Amino acid sequence: MKFATVSLGVVCMALSSGAAPLPPAPSHDPHSAAQQFEQISQWIGRWRVDEAEVLTIVFESTANGRTIVERWETPNGLHSMTVYHMDGDALVATHYCPQGNQPRLVSHGSDGPDIRFGYCDVTDLDPGESYQHDLAFSPSDDGALVRSEVYLGPDGQAEPGRYTLRRAD
């Protein structure tokens, strides 16, 4: 969905009244968001996770290259999925959580190689569930990719998660 006359940050604020406090509305530099999407598209392939031997993360392109899907796979099957796409001048990430909720995050833009997303809104959030509030990627000099995330729940912020991804293919 494109928001031609209203910025995504404003729409997210309006949709999330009564939810957890929102970060300041991200500034959307179209060049930066497009560059970040291009950077994510360079991650296509299989990645092993240093902190969890049974977890593989796969990035794949779909929708004629306009969407990148991040799948978390375990020996028991698909664990979760995050979908990255442009929405006008904004880079959006929608996380499909095993808890059953779907938080939507928006990139804050960056001058460097890091990509940071902040909370916009969440759908199907049940009482007592936590939800992804922040997501970041930091490329390392050795080719690894550090993925960090923060969840919020009824008791506040959970311990941040940090995963080191290394190419498996």
Buried (B, 14 or more C-beta within 10 A) or exposed (E): EEBEEEBBBEBBBEEBEEBBEBBEBBEBBEEBBEBBBEBBBEBBEBBBBEEEEEBBBBBEEEEEEEBBBBBBBEEEEEBBBBBBBBBBBBBBBBBBBEBEBBBBBBBBBBEEEBBBBBBBBBEEBEEEBBBBBBBBBBBEEEEBBBBBBBBBBEEEEBEEEEBBBEEEE
